[in-house]
Every structure is written in structure tokens, then in C-alpha cells.
Amino acid sequence: MKRLAFKMHLNEGQKEEYTRRHKELWPELHQLLKNAGVSEYSIFLDEETNTLFAFQKVSGDGGSQDLGQTEIVRRWWAFMADIMKTNPDNSPVTIPLEEVFYME
């Protein structure tokens, strides 16, 4: 099982909207993530910097950010593009993080 982490940037004042949208995560997107091997997925917010920190456990070859070729993920990216920093294709700007410590 791999552990992946990355950070993203939330636009100022969008915490409540971001939280609401994720509480109402589309069932078909949830199922796609599960089918891709994502067994755990957490996102934390640093309110001082509006930095989102994401963590995933993945049993497949890639994580959630590798599913951009699917129609449902592209729709989700478009749905989220107004409240976070994105690339021209609406994918969130993500910065992979290197694991430097792990304790089981």
C-alpha cells in the first residue's frame, strides 16, 4: 500500500464552500476513487495560508490525481475550479510532497 501526499491552494474565503462540496461528494466519483485503489483520502486545511494538504492510501499504480482522463473527474475539476487554484484544464494545482517520516 502506497501513501501519497500533496498540497493545493484554496481561494480566500472558500473554506465553507469547499467543505460543503466535499460532504456532498458525488457517489460516482467516490466509487471511481475506490475502484482505482484509493482506500483512504483525507484533506486538511491550513487556514493561515489557505493551503490544502491531501493524504491518500493507494493500492493501485496512482492516486486520485492520475484519474484526469475520466469524464467524472474532469466534471469535478470544473465544479471546483471557482474556489481553488487550478491549471488551464481545471485540474487543481498540486504539489507532490515527499514522505520523510512514517511511524506505524
C-alpha positions, 0 to 999 in steps of 0.5 A, spaced: 500 500 500 502 506 497 501 513 501 501 519 497 501 526 499 500 533 496 498 540 497 493 545 493 491 552 494 484 554 496 481 561 494 480 566 500 474 565 503 472 558 500 473 554 506 465 553 507 464 552 500 469 547 499 467 543 505 460 543 503 462 540 496 466 535 499 460 532 504 456 532 498 461 528 494 458 525 488 457 517 489 460 516 482 466 519 483 467 516 490 466 509 487 471 511 481 476 513 487 475 506 490 475 502 484 482 505 482 485 503 489 484 509 493 482 506 500 483 512 504 483 520 502 483 525 507 484 533 506 486 538 511 486 545 511 491 550 513 487 556 514 493 561 515 495 560 508 489 557 505 493 551 503 490 544 502 494 538 504 491 531 501 493 524 504 491 518 500 492 510 501 493 507 494 493 500 492 493 501 485 499 504 480 496 512 482 492 516 486 486 520 485 490 525 481 492 520 475 484 519 474 484 526 469 482 522 463 475 520 466 469 524 464 467 524 472 473 527 474 474 532 469 466 534 471 469 535 478 475 539 476 470 544 473 465 544 479 471 546 483 475 550 479 471 557 482 474 556 489 481 553 488 487 554 484 487 550 478 491 549 471 488 551 464 484 544 464 481 545 471 485 540 474 487 543 481 494 545 482 498 540 486 504 539 489 507 532 490 510 532 497 515 527 499 514 522 505 520 523 510 517 520 516 512 514 517 511 511 524 506 505 524 
